[in-house]
Amino acid sequence: MSTKFIGISILSFVIVIGCTTDPKEKARESISELEAQMSADTNQAPNRQLAVQAIQAYIDFAEKYPDDAQSTEYYFMAGKISMSLNMGSQAIMYFNRVETKYAESPQAPMAIFMQAFVYETIIGNTQKAGEYYKKFISKYPNHEFTDDAQISLEQLGKPMEQIIREIEAKNKKDSGTVHTKDTVI
């Protein structure tokens, strides 16, 4: 009888613990599972259904637990996935949340840069892209992406053919060598 009682007690304990698992941890586990499924999908194009589910899981968590350290990263990831799905307005919204609600976070500089990039490449609003590139350069002059932002700002609105010609001309100028009779100087 005591073995049966112990077995039932352990089973009851496991069931109670399973039912009272922290909802925050359940949400994290659900996100981890979605991320694993997306990583396992080796197709070139992202699985849109999984991606949309991941975005929703990220946003649900971040809105429910705004003070959790992971919320910033989840908003940022929601922006990146939205961007990969060409959902520019949605990506801007999530990157903007990182910029405004979590301005001191490590993701804040890249959130500004990514807004510029989305405005430029997905939405096609070069004026807004320029504003965000300038904002990024001004706020983070020593960031590793500042040079990229400066180059993007200089190239905004130019046709690809013109950009290629400018790069070729610069490369030609930079590689210009002077030949003498027997040596290259």
C-alpha positions as CSV (number, residue, x, y, z in Angstrom):
1,M,0.0,0.0,0.0
2,S,2.8,2.5,0.8
3,T,4.4,2.0,-2.6
4,K,1.1,2.7,-4.3
5,F,0.6,5.7,-2.2
6,I,4.1,7.1,-3.0
7,G,3.5,6.5,-6.7
8,I,0.2,8.3,-6.6
9,S,1.7,11.1,-4.5
10,I,4.6,11.6,-7.0
11,L,2.2,11.6,-10.0
12,S,0.0,14.1,-8.3
13,F,3.0,16.3,-7.5
14,V,4.2,16.2,-11.1
15,I,0.7,17.1,-12.4
16,V,0.4,20.0,-10.0
17,I,3.8,21.3,-10.8
18,G,3.1,20.9,-14.5
19,C,-0.1,22.9,-14.2
20,T,1.4,25.7,-12.2
21,T,4.5,26.4,-14.3
22,D,5.3,30.0,-14.5
23,P,3.5,31.6,-17.5
24,K,6.5,33.7,-18.4
25,E,8.6,30.5,-18.6
26,K,6.0,28.8,-20.7
27,A,6.1,31.8,-23.1
28,R,9.9,31.6,-23.3
29,E,9.7,27.9,-24.0
30,S,7.1,28.5,-26.7
31,I,9.4,31.1,-28.3
32,S,12.4,28.8,-28.1
33,E,10.4,26.0,-29.8
34,L,9.3,28.4,-32.6
35,E,12.9,29.6,-33.1
36,A,14.1,26.0,-33.2
37,Q,11.5,25.2,-35.9
38,M,12.5,28.2,-37.9
39,S,16.2,27.3,-37.6
40,A,15.5,23.7,-38.7
41,D,13.7,24.9,-41.8
42,T,16.4,24.9,-44.4
43,N,14.4,26.4,-47.2
44,Q,15.7,29.6,-48.8
45,A,12.5,31.6,-48.0
46,P,11.3,31.8,-44.4
47,N,8.3,29.7,-43.5
48,R,5.8,32.6,-43.4
49,Q,3.4,30.8,-41.0
50,L,6.2,30.1,-38.5
51,A,7.6,33.5,-38.9
52,V,4.2,35.2,-38.2
53,Q,3.7,32.9,-35.1
54,A,7.2,33.9,-33.9
55,I,6.5,37.6,-34.3
56,Q,3.2,37.2,-32.4
57,A,4.9,35.2,-29.6
58,Y,7.7,37.9,-29.3
59,I,5.2,40.7,-29.2
60,D,2.8,38.9,-26.7
61,F,5.8,38.3,-24.4
62,A,7.2,41.9,-24.7
63,E,3.8,43.5,-24.1
64,K,3.0,41.2,-21.2
65,Y,6.4,41.6,-19.6
66,P,7.8,45.0,-20.7
67,D,10.3,45.1,-17.8
68,D,11.8,41.8,-18.6
69,A,15.3,42.1,-20.0
70,Q,14.4,39.8,-22.9
71,S,11.6,42.1,-24.1
72,T,13.9,44.4,-25.9
73,E,15.5,41.5,-27.9
74,Y,12.0,40.2,-28.7
75,Y,10.8,43.5,-30.1
76,F,14.1,43.7,-32.2
77,M,13.6,40.1,-33.4
78,A,10.0,40.8,-34.4
79,G,11.3,43.8,-36.4
80,K,13.9,41.6,-38.2
81,I,11.5,38.9,-39.0
82,S,8.9,41.4,-40.2
83,M,11.6,42.9,-42.4
84,S,12.4,39.5,-43.9
85,L,8.8,39.1,-44.8
86,N,8.7,42.6,-46.5
87,M,6.4,43.9,-43.8
88,G,8.0,47.3,-43.7
89,S,5.5,49.2,-41.6
90,Q,5.4,46.5,-39.0
91,A,9.2,46.3,-38.9
92,I,9.4,50.0,-38.4
93,M,6.8,49.8,-35.5
94,Y,8.8,47.2,-33.7
95,F,12.2,48.9,-34.2
96,N,10.7,52.1,-33.1
97,R,9.5,50.5,-29.8
98,V,13.1,49.4,-29.1
99,E,14.3,52.9,-29.9
100,T,11.7,54.7,-27.7
101,K,10.9,52.3,-24.9
102,Y,14.4,50.8,-24.5
103,A,16.6,53.8,-25.5
104,E,19.4,52.7,-23.2
105,S,19.5,49.1,-24.4
106,P,22.3,47.7,-26.5
107,Q,19.8,47.2,-29.4
108,A,18.7,50.9,-29.5
109,P,21.4,52.0,-31.9
110,M,20.7,49.2,-34.4
111,A,17.0,49.8,-34.0
112,I,17.5,53.3,-35.4
113,F,19.8,52.1,-38.2
114,M,17.3,49.3,-39.1
115,Q,14.5,51.9,-39.3
116,A,16.6,53.8,-41.9
117,F,17.3,50.7,-43.8
118,V,13.7,49.6,-43.9
119,Y,12.5,53.0,-45.0
120,E,15.2,52.9,-47.7
121,T,14.9,49.3,-49.0
122,I,11.4,48.1,-48.2
123,I,9.2,51.1,-48.0
124,G,11.1,53.3,-50.5
125,N,10.8,56.5,-48.5
126,T,14.3,58.0,-49.0
127,Q,13.4,61.2,-47.0
128,K,12.6,59.2,-43.9
129,A,15.6,56.9,-44.5
130,G,17.8,60.0,-44.6
131,E,16.3,61.3,-41.4
132,Y,17.0,58.1,-39.6
133,Y,20.5,57.7,-41.0
134,K,21.3,61.2,-39.8
135,K,19.8,60.5,-36.4
136,F,21.9,57.3,-36.1
137,I,25.1,59.1,-37.2
138,S,24.4,62.0,-34.8
139,K,23.6,59.9,-31.7
140,Y,26.2,57.2,-32.3
141,P,29.2,58.7,-34.1
142,N,31.6,55.9,-33.0
143,H,29.3,53.0,-33.6
144,E,30.6,50.2,-35.9
145,F,27.8,50.9,-38.4
146,T,28.3,54.7,-38.6
147,D,30.4,54.4,-41.8
148,D,27.7,52.2,-43.3
149,A,25.1,54.8,-42.4
150,Q,27.2,57.6,-43.9
151,I,27.7,55.7,-47.2
152,S,24.0,54.8,-47.3
153,L,23.1,58.5,-46.7
154,E,25.4,59.5,-49.6
155,Q,23.9,56.9,-51.9
156,L,20.2,57.6,-51.1
157,G,18.0,58.2,-54.1
158,K,20.8,57.5,-56.6
159,P,20.1,54.9,-59.4
160,M,22.2,51.7,-59.1
161,E,24.0,52.4,-62.4
162,Q,25.2,55.8,-61.0
163,I,26.4,54.1,-57.7
164,I,28.3,51.5,-59.7
165,R,30.0,54.1,-61.9
166,E,31.0,56.1,-58.8
167,I,32.5,53.0,-57.1
168,E,34.3,52.1,-60.3
169,A,35.7,55.6,-60.7
170,K,36.8,55.7,-57.0
171,N,38.5,52.2,-57.4
172,K,40.2,53.4,-60.5
173,K,41.4,56.5,-58.8
174,D,42.5,54.6,-55.6
175,S,44.4,52.0,-57.6
176,G,46.0,54.5,-59.9
177,T,49.7,53.6,-60.2
178,V,52.5,55.4,-62.0
179,H,54.5,53.2,-64.3
180,T,58.2,54.1,-65.0
181,K,60.5,52.3,-67.4
182,D,61.2,49.3,-65.1
183,T,59.2,49.8,-61.9
184,V,55.7,50.4,-60.7
185,I,55.5,53.2,-58.1
